[in-house]
Amino acid sequence: MSDQPLTGVSFDRILIIRLSALGDVIQALHAFHNLRTRFPQARIAWAVEDRVASVLKDYPGLDELIVFPRKRLKRAILRPWLWPSAIADLVRHARRLRAFGATVSFDFQGTLKSGLHAWAAAAPARLGFARSKERAHKFANFLAQTPEKEHRVERSLSLLRAAGIPVAPARPAFPVPPADRAAIEAWIREKNARPYVVCHVGTSSFGAIKKWPRENWSRLADLIAASGHAVIFAWGPGERDAAEAAARATTSGRAFAGPDTSTLSTLVSLIRGASAFVGCDSGPLHLAAAAGAPVVALFGPKDPAVYGPYCDNHVVVWKGLVCSPCTLRHCPIPDCMNFIEPAEVARATAELIDRVRPRPSGDTRKYVGPLPAPESGGLAASS
């Protein structure tokens, strides 16, 4: 094993391993684009779990998607009569990994599951992180030494740099079919909801500790509406009720539960038309950042320096309590999120919009009326 640049390795067939979660897959796209640029003739495949595979379906420049059937396998765990079919699924998946014929694999995840994928694919050169979880580095034959604290995007790019691959800024591409764009535009016109800010109230069930109280979303929407902006509460699977409840609890009449954005392209279209996107640490937040939207990110238990939005125009609202960042999955008193006030989020949104999208000459309207000043230390900005 080595941390010196690779030599004598063929990059004809490249396998990317980043199985989950949605935000992490989106952030790994920066590394994918650098690989595609450096090796334009290579065939590139990506191993990903079924629950987030939609983000990579028909993705420009990606030659093959190898989908790990996590949902079926999870369903079989407590059903012994399904074990034979589950074993057959695993065998088929391993054979497909091997059949791709990777000459080099990049494990951007660094867990036991991703390490097993690298082992099953059996590429002659298997790149991984020296700092990994669950001893995933044992499955690699080329280890990259990376800083202990590094943004997730930069961590993936560090793996490329360690292999001697030049790295340059890259923005993920999310093409939107005209029909999807037209559907979103029609919904916006019907609601008379322009200009608007998108707020995403949800997180994954795995990341429920990162949620902001629902009543705060409603209060935030009323503060934003004071500017003439509408607020659209976007929602994903299992989140529609929360979005509708947040909209109903507002008083401005300018807040709406968003349209059905069950496809990635419709959500991207909704986000790109917004003046800003506001959300907790979640996949849609990282999608908004990758799509080029101005982003206001609400952070609590996770370190925004490692997991924050990766884009030019963003603001992070983080209280920086002595107990955060932490590695907990459940917390009886999540004050790191509860202490974030709607007023300071509204102010952060206002300042970001005014900085990124200046008003026409002569328009002196304020985005939001007088608000209490944010608590000191609660707002960190990056531009």
Secondary structure, 3 states (H helix, E strand, C coil): CCCCCCCCCCCCEEEEECCCCHHHHHHHHHHHHHHHHHCCCCEEEEEEEHHHHHHHCCCCCCCEEEEECHHHHHHHCCCHHHHHHHHHHHHHHHHHHHHHCCCEEEECCCCHHHHHHHHHHCCCEEEEECCCCCCHHHHCCEEECCCCCCCHHHHHHHHHHHCCCCCCCCCCCCCCCHHHHHHHHHHHHHHCCCCEEEEECCCCCCCHHHCCCHHHHHHHHHHHHCCCCEEEEECCCCCHHHHHHHHHCCCCCCEEECCCCCCHHHHHHHHHCCCEEEEECCHHHHHHHHCCCCEEEEECCCCHHHHCCCCCCEEEEECCCCCCCCCCCCCCCCHHHHCCCHHHHHHHHHHHHHHHCCCCCCCCCCCCCCCCCCCCCCEEEEC
